[in-house]
Amino acid sequence: MLICPQCQFENPDTNKFCQQCGKSLTHKACLECGTSVTYGAENCHHCGAFTGSLWWAIVSVPSGSPPGSVSPPAKETKSEFSFNDREPEKVKLALNVEPLKFDSTQTLKKETAANKASQVPASDLIPEKPIDPLVIEWETADNLQMLPQENLTGINAVNANADQTAKPKAASESEMVAYLDSQQRYQLLEPMTPVPDSSIQVVKVLDRMPLQASPLEMLALQQQSIESKDASPNSLAPSASPLPAIALAYLELKEQFNSAIPTVHDAWIDNGTQVVLIEHRADWLYLIDLWRNDKIPQMQLLHILYDMTSLWEALEPLNCRQSLLLMNNLRVDEDHTLVLQQLYWDAPGETLTLQSLGQVWQHLFRQTGRTLLGSMGQLMSDLQTDTIGSIDRLRSRLDEIASELSDLNLVPPMPPLDPDPNLEAELEEHIPEPPHTKQLDHIDHQGEDAPTVVLPMQLLSLEDAGSTDVGRSRRHNEDYFGIQTQISKLENPFGRTLQAKGLYILCDGMGGHAGGEVASALAVKTLLEYFQTHWQDQLPDEECIRKGVLYANQALFDLNQQDARSGSGRMGTTLVMVLVQDTQVAIAHVGDSRLYRISRTSGLEQLTVDHEVGQREILKGVPAEIAYSRPDAYQLTQALGPRNAQFVIPDVQFFELDEDTLLLLCSDGLSDNDLIEKNWQTHLKPLISSRNNLDRGASDLIELANQYNGHDNITAVLIRAKVRPDLDQARFSNG
């Protein structure tokens, strides 16, 4: 099957365009020049920019095989069988092999060659450009300085004697093009490079069929339909699907640390050779380069040390602690969070203690010229003498250092929003009992055994964008939105503290021109004014939020009464509202405007339930197909304005931000026909990344809705919140 990159629809292999959205399944636009290129092309034929899909292939050759050997590469000829000829039963059979045991020839232990580094003064041993310890990059190695084994015990160095002086010439058309698999999907972009004393090789491969689901993904989909709706390639249990031993460690750690561990794309065993394809991270920023940036506050670096401690603890039972001891394996993502390029196994019989981890930390500070403060210096000394005996003790010491940094980072209290002394918003009467109020806990899709998040979080950044459009069928736009934010930031060499308030309101009016337009705008204006006086230094509680909603309803109701409007002529509006204070979030809604939450861990979640007849019947126990077969299924059961406060019961919910999160407020012109559910992975998930512009994202959503809906007004408000662990608060919480 071909998976559409835009709407994720599964298409037959013969399709050239997606059956659902019409997107091309054979060509895409070059990001540099816009030229149309095939999905499997490595480079743009017009400008030469790289356009392919890269994977990092880890190949473990059985013991006794010649160095650098692997299954004979396939010549690039027209194959009789396509990738999809691998039937599901054959996929299961191929993966249903007992995992191989690692012996002394299958470790990743590497020694320095001829101890060249020992001839260089220790003060000069600063790796200007760390290189991958397994893959020999095609560049000169004359200026690469290695860490001496005697100075950094347990930190393995790459074989610097390998011939790296010449780049390979491009293969001519007559030369053989090698593939990693017999299906000729994964093309080798560099020769298989043997590693001394190891049967494991790592190489870059180009995915010639990037729209095809991999066998591992297909197997996960089968298990998903049979066993559990939460199954995924990164949640396969060893007992459920025997895989290469290398892959199992990635999958297990991915459940705990998500983005810190590369994603496994495919894995198989062929004649005893284990192959695992993982996310390619060789071009991600090195941790040591981040450490050299003097604008990065020390508190942020302390967070990274804390993350390394947690990873060390998780890697120990899997014998993968070596992964944290290779400087060139330590990378950071776009949010400057620690990630690993790949996993490395500990050598048999090698004893690794926290002293080894401490040597990496010392190297980070010494080689980047950063000052070791008193407590940090003492910590390094204690790690060097191996006097810190446990992970818990190390965490405690990091908490103490965080406390010292916090004492130097005094933050004045954040002033409230400007009050409006002329506004009175006391609604003591007509407040119905709230039947739908609930606390939104973070949904854990990783099973009961998944570790819980212990550290509290603090806000790192808060961004937003809004956009509205009349659509292709309406003459007037009855949607309206309002955004009011206040951000206070204090930054010094010891860290940065961010305090933020954000009020986001979206209304979809009803009642026609001069009715719906007035209602939505008046509701937004009234709520903005209300919270100027009722939102001080803490997030408003449920009662305060409910009063605000009823206050807006009363303003609209009074206007309807004043104009003697009746029946369908009474103006009204839906409401969805989000209040953010630091990492706390409150939401309220009335009607069928929606709020969605998108995160890397939980994916897409709809946080609001439409106030309409169909949903009312479902809550009564009526099956969905029957509930929505009614002619009035989509008629609203609640709205602001048409009736008094006794008939308005807003839903109010609260939750905490415990990971980077994107929130989407939208009117039904955007959410109709499951448009969000069908397109969130292409139009919303990328917006979690701060590399992508929210204003452009909102515009793209409007364009998408006009293309596939267009029958109504369209409004989207996006909120992107970035968070990180709050070590100082954790210290007080743990007593």
N, C-alpha and C positions, 0 to 999 in steps of 0.2 A: 504494500500500500504506500501511497505518497501522502505525507502529512503536509497540508497547506501551511506555510509559514505565517500566514496572516490570520486565518480563522481556525486553524488546527483541525480542519475537516479531513477525514480519511478518504482518499480518492483511489480509484483503481490505478494500477501501474501504467496503463495506456493513456491516461488523461494528460493533456497538455495544459489544461486550465482547471482550476478548482471548480467542482460542481456547485459549491455553495456561494463563494464570493467572486469567482471569476478570475482570481489572481493566476498569473502564469506559474506553471510548475516546472518550467524548463529554463527560464531566464530571469535574471534580476538586474537591477541597475548598479553599476559601479559607484561606490560611495565617493570616489574622487572626481570622476568626470561625467558620471551619469550614463555611460555607454552600456548597452544591454550585453550581458555576459551570461554564459550558462552557469547553473548552480555548481557544477563540478569543476569549473575552470579554476586553475591556480592563480592566474594573473589576468588583468584586463588587457585585451589585445590592443586597446587604443592608447592607454597611458601607462601601462605596466604595473599599476597598483595591485597589491595582493587582494584577491577576492575570494579565496578558497576557505574551506573549513578545516582547521587543524586539530589533530589529537596527538596526545603524547602516548606512545606505545611502549609498554613495559613487557619485555619478552624474557621468559625464564626457560632456558634450554635444559633438558634432562642431563643428569650427571653422566660423564663419559663422552658427551658430544664434543666435536671439535670446537675450539674457541671461535665465537662469532657465527656459529652455525645456526640455521633456522630452516624451516621448511623451504624447499626450492622456490625461488620467486617465480611468479607467473609472468609470462611474456604478454605484452599488451596486444592482444588480438581479440577478435570478436568472439565472445564466449557463447556457447550453446545454451547456457543457463544464466538466468538473471539472479540478482540477489534474493528475490522473493521466491525462487525455486526451493529455498531451504524451508521445508514445511515445518509447522509448529512441532510435530512429533520429532522431527530430526533435530530441531533446536533443543528440545528437552533432552534428547539422547546425547547430543554433543556436550551439553552442560552437566549431564548426570554422570560425572566421573569423580572418583574419590580424589579429594584435594591432595596434591603432592606434599610431602614433608620436606622442609628445608634441611639440607645437610651442609657440611662445611664448604661445599663448592657452590652453594646457592645463596651465600650471604653477600652483603654489600660492603664487606670490609676491604678497604684499600689503603695502601701504604704509600708514603712519599717515595719517589724514585730517586735513588742515589743520594737522598737527603740533601738535595741542592739547597734547600732553604737554610740548612744549618751553616752554610757559608756566608749568610747575610746577617748583619747585626740585627738583634731583636727589635730595636727601635725603628728599623726600616721596613719591617714586615707588615706593611699595610696593603691589603689587596685592593688596588685601585678599582678593579672591576671583577667582582666574584664571578666564577664560572661554574657551570653545572659539573658535578663530580662524576657523572656517568657519560654524558654525551659530550664528545669532543667538538667544540665549536670551530667553525672554519675561520680561524683568525690566528694571528701570531701570538705566541705565548712568551715572548722575550721579556716583557715587563710585568708578567704575572708573578706576584710574590706570595708564597705559600706560608701558612701557619706552621711553625716547627712542631713536630710531634712531641719533642721534649718539653715545650712550653705549654701546649694545649693538649693534654692527655685526653684521648677519647674523641677529639675532633679530627676526622679523617680528611686527608688532603688528596687532591686529584693527582694522577700521574702526569707530571709536568713535562716528562720526556717524550710524550707522544708527539708525532709529527703533525703540527697544526699550521704549517707555514703557507699553505696554498689553498685557495678556495677551489672547489671542484668546478670544472667547466660544465656548462649546460649540455645535457645529453642530446646528441643528434637524433633525428627521427629514426635512423637506422639502428640505434642502440636500444638495448633492452630496457624496458621500464618495469621495475620490480614492484610487486604487491605483497602485502603482509598476509593476505588471505586468498584462498582459492577462488572466491567469488569476484575478485578483482575490484573490490570497493576501496580498500585502504592502500593508497600508493605510497611507497617509501620515498621520502624526500631527501634522504641521506643514507649512506651505506651503513649496514649494521656494524657497529664498532665494538670489538671485543674488549671487555674490562678485565684487567689482571685479577686472578684469583677469584673470579666470579662467573657464574653462568647466566647472570641477569644483564640484559642489554636494554637500552632506552633509545628510542629514535622517534623523530617527527614523521607523521603520516598525514597525507591529504585525503580527506573524505570525498570520493568522487560521486557519491550518491547521498548527499546530506539530507535530502527530504525523506529518505527511507528510514523506517524505524529499525533499530539494530535488533539482532536476535535477543539480546538481553531485555530490551524494552518490550519486545513482543511477548517474551515469556512472562514479564511482569504484568502485562495487560491480561494474559490468560489467567494468571493467579489472582488478579484483581477481580475478575468476573466469577472466579470459583470460590476464592477464600475470603477476601476482604476488599472493601472499596478503598482502603488506604494503602494498598500495596503499591510499590514503586521500585524502580531499579535500585534506589538507595535504601530500601527498607526490606530487602530480601534477607531472610534468615538463613544461616548455613544449612539448617535441617530441611528447609523448604526447597532449596535449589543449590546443590553442591556446585561450587564454582572454583576457579583457580584460587589457590591459597592466598595469593597476593591480593586478589579482588576482595576477599572476605574481610580483610583488615580495613580496607577503604570503606566498605559498606557499613561495617560496625561503627567506625569512628564518625562517619558522615551523619549518622543518627544523632550523635551527641553534639557535634561541633559545626554542622552545616557548612557554612562558607569557608571555614578554616581548612577543610579537607577537600581536595579536588573531586569533582563528580565523576563517577564511573559511567562511561558511555557504552562500552561493550566488553565482553570477556568470554574467552573460550579456551578449550584444551584440545590440541591437535597433535596426535602421536606423542603424547607426553609433554609437548611444549605448551607452556602456559602463556597466554596473551591477554593483557588488560589494557584497554584504551581509556585514558583519563583526560580531564580538562587540561588544555595547554596553557601553562602559566609562565612560560619562560620569559615573556616580555613584561611581566608585572614588576613593579618597583621593588628593589631590594630593601630589606629592613635596615641594613647598614646605611643605605643612602638616605632613608628617612631620618635615621639617628643623626646624620651629619647636618640636617636642616636645623639651624639654630632658632628658627621660628616655631618649631614644634615644642610646646611646653613640656616641662618635666613630668607633670601629672599624667599627661597622655602617654609618655614613655613608661611610666609606672604601670598604667593599665596593661600595656603590652607585656611587661614582665609578669603581671598577674595572670594573663592569658597563657603565657608559656608555662607557668606553674601548673595550671589546670590541664594543659595538653600533656605535660610530662607525666602527670598522674594517670591519665588515660592511656598513654602510649606504653606504660610499663608492662601491664599484663600481656600486651600484644608483641612485646620485644621490639618496639619501634622507636625507642627513645633516641636512637641515632638521628632521627629526622630533625630533632631540635639542635643537634650539635654540628650541623653543617651550615656555615654562614650563608652560602649561596643557595641554600634551600629555604631560607627564611625570607618571605616576601610580605608585602602589605597590599590590601585592596584599595579601592578608591576612597574609602572612608578611613584609611590608615589603620586598619585592623589587621592583626597578625594572621597570615595564612601560610600554609605549607605548599611548596611546589609539588612534592611527591613524598612518599613514605620510603624510609630506609630501615632495613632490619639490623638489629644488633648482632655483632659477631658472636658465634658460640663461645661460651666461656668468658666473654668480656664483662667485666664488672663496671657498671655505670652508676654513679651516685649523684647526689645533688652538687657535689664538687665539680662534676663535668659541666652541669648546667651553669654553675657560677662562673666557670672559665669563659663560656660564651658571653655572659653578661659583662664580665671584665673587658673582654675584647671589644664589645660594642662601645663602651665608655672610653676606653683608652685610644682606640683607633679613630674616634670621631672628635676627640678633644673636649668632650663634655666633662664638666666638673663633678666629681663624686662628693656629695654632701656628707656631713659627718656620719649620719646613720646609714646612708647608702654605702659609704666606704667601709664602715664596720661590718655591714652585711656581706660585702664582697670578701672581706678578710675572713669572716666566719665560714663562708662557703668554701674558700680556698683551703682552710684547715679542716674542712669536713666536720664541723662541730654542730651543724644544723641537721638534726637527725630525721626530720619528718616533713612532709608536705604541709601539714597543718601548722607546724612551727614556722615554716617559711612564709606561709600566707599571713600569719600573725605579725611577722616582722615587716612585711610589705604594708600591712594595715597601719602599723606604727609610723612608717615613713610617710604614708598618705596623710596621716593626721598632722604631722609636722608641716607638710606642704600646705595643708588646708589652713593652718593657723596663720600662715603668711599671706593667705588669699582671702582677706576680709571683704565681704560683699555687703554694700548697703542695702536695706530693704527696698523692694521694687515699689514705686509709687502706684496708687490705684489710677484707673482711668478717670479723666476729668468728670466731676459730678455735675449734674444739672439740678440746681436747687428748686427749679420751678416744676419738676416732675413729681407727681405723687402716684405711686403704683401699689397701693395697699388693696389687696383683694382677699379679705378675710372670709368672705362668704362665697357660697356656690363653688366650693372646691370639692369635686367628687373624690371618692376613695379610689386610689390608683391600683387597678387590678393588674396592669401589665408591667409595672416597675420591676426591674430585676438587675442583678449585678452581672456584668459580662466578664467571665473569667477567660483567660487565654485558653484556647482550644488546643489540646495536645494531640497531634495526629501521629505520634510516634509510639504509641503503646504505653501500657501501664508501667513498664520497666524503664522507660526513658527517664534520665535524671532530671530533676526539677531545677529551675533557675533559682539560685540562692542570692545572687547579688542584686541589690536594688539598682535602678537605672537613673541616669540623669540625662537631661535634654542636651543634645549637641547642636542641633539646628532645627529651625522651623521655617518652611517655605510654603507659599500658596500661589494659586492662580485661579482665575474664573473667566468664563466665557459664556455668552448666550447668543442664540440665533433664532430668527423668526421661523425658520424651516421653509419647506418648499410649497406648503399648501395654505398656510395662514397669512392673513394680511397684517395682523397685529401681533406683537410679542407680549403675551401676558405673563411670561416668566420674569422673575426679578431675583437678584441676589445681592448680598452685602457681606463685606469682609472688613473686620476691624482687628488689628493686631498691635501689640506693644511688646517690644523685645528689649531687654536690658542685658548688656554683656560687659563683663569685667575680665580683662586679660592681663596677665603679667608673666614673668619668666617661669613661674611655678604652676601655671595652669590657666584655664579659662572657665568661667562660670556663666551660664546662660539661664536667664529667667524669661519666660514668655507667657503672654496671654493671647489667645486667638479666638475670635468669635466669628463663626461662619454660618450664614443663613441663606437658604434657598427656598423660594416660594413659587408655586405654579398657580396662577390666578384662574378664576372661572367667573363667568357672567358677561362675557363679550366685551367689546371695546368700551372703554370708560367704566367698565365694571371689574373684569379680571385684572386689567392693568393697574387700576387704582388699588384693588385689594392686595395684590402681591407687593406693590411698592409700599403701601401703608403698613403692612405687617412687618416688613423688614425694618422700616424706619422706626416703628414703635418698639421693636425688640432691641434695636441698637441703643435707643435712648434709655430703655428700662435697665439694661445691664450696665450702663454708665454709672448709675447710682446704686445698683444692687450687686455689683461685683467688685469687691474690694481686694484684699490680699489673699483670699482663699477661693478655690473653685466653688461656685454656688451649689448649695445642696438641692435635693430633689424638690422640696417645697418651694424654694425660691424660683427654680426653673419652671415649675408648673404654674406658679403665679404669673410669671412673665408671659407664658403662652396664653393663659386666660386673659391677661391684660390686652394682648394683641387681638384676641377674639372679640373682646368687649368693644374695642375701638371700631372694628369692622361691623359688629352687630348694631352699634349705635348709629352708624352711618346708613346702614340699610333701613333702620327704623325712621331715621330723619328723612330719607328720600322716599319713604313709603313703598319700598321695593317688596315684591311678593313672588312666591313660587320660584321658577327658574330664573327670574330676573334679579334675585338676591345675589349680590356678589359674594365671593368667598375665595379662599386660597388653601392650597396644601402648605405644609411646612416641614422642612428637615433642617435641623440646627445642630451644630457642633461647637462645644466650648472646650478649649485646650488650655490648661495651665501646667506648664512644665511637662511632666510625663502623665498627668491625670487628664482624662477625657470624659466629658459628659455629652450625651446626645439626647435630643427630643424630636419627636416627629408626629405629625397629624396628616393623614391622607396617604397618597401613593407615591410621593416623591421619596427617593431612597438614599440610603447611605451604605456604601461598600467599603470593606477594609481589605487591603492587599498587603501581604508580607511574604518574605521568602520562605518562611517555615510553613505557614498555613495556607498560602495561596489566596484565593478569592473567597470572601465571606460577605454575605448580605446581612447587615446588622439590624435592619428594620423590616417589619412585616406590614405589607400594604393594608390600609384600612379600607377594605372593599368587601362587597357581598361574598365573593368567592372565598376569600380568606376567612371570613366570619363563619361560613359553613364548614370549612375544613377544621376550624377550632372546635366546632360542635361534634366532630367525628365523621363528617360526610367525606367520602373519597374525593380526591382532587378532580378526577375526571367527571364526576357527577356535579361537584360544586361549580365547576367552570363551564358546565353545559347549560346553565341558566342564562336566560337572555340579559339579566341584570347583573351578571357575575362581576363585571368591572365597575359597577356603580359604587361611588364612595359612600362609606358609612360614617365618615367624620371629615370635617373641614372647618377652617376658621371663618367665622363671619355669618353664615346663614342662620345659625341658632345660638341661643345664649349659652352661658358657661355650664349649665347642667347637662348639656349634650356633647361636651367636648372633654375627652379623656386622653390627653397626650401620653404617649409612651416615653418614659425617661429611663436611660440606662447609663451605667458608668463602667469604665475599664481603664487599665494602666497600659502604657506603652512599654513593652518589654523587648522590643526589637525594632529595627527600622521599618517604618510603616507608611503606606500611602492610603489616604482616605479620599473617597469620591462621593460628593453630594451631587445628585442628578435628578432632573425632572423625568417624567415618563416618556418624553420625546426621545430620550437617550436610552432608557432601560427597556422600552417595549421590544417584544419579539426576541427576548433573551439576548439582546445585542451585547450586553456587558459579559454575560457568561460565555458567549461564543468568541469574544475578541479580547478578553482581559490579558491573555498571555502576550499578545503582540502590542496592545495599546496601553496597558496599565502596568504590568509587571516591570518593563524596562524603566518606568518612571520612578521606581524605588531608588534607582541609582542617581546620585547627584550629578552625574555626567549628562543627564538628559534634561532638557529645558521643560519646565512645567507649563509655561505659556504655550509652547509649541504642542505639548501633549494635549492640552485642553482644546486647542484648535483642531488637532487631528481627530479628537473624539466628536467634535461638532461635524466635521466633514464625513466621518464614518456614519453618523446618525442620519445625515442628509442623504447619504447614498443608499442606505438600507431601510430607513424609516421615513423621515421627511414629512410625515403627515401632521406633525405637531411642532410647537416651539421646543427648542433644545437648549438646555442649560447644564453646565458642568462646573463644579468647583473642586479643585484638587488641593490636598494638604499633604505635604511630605515632612515627616518628622524623623530625625536621626537621633538615636540614643546610644549611650555607652554605659558600662558599669560605673556605679558611684561607690568608690572604695571608702570614701570618708563616711558615708551613711552606713555602709556595711560594718564599719568598725564599731559605730555606736550601737547598731542593731544587735551585734554579736556580744555586746557587753564588754 
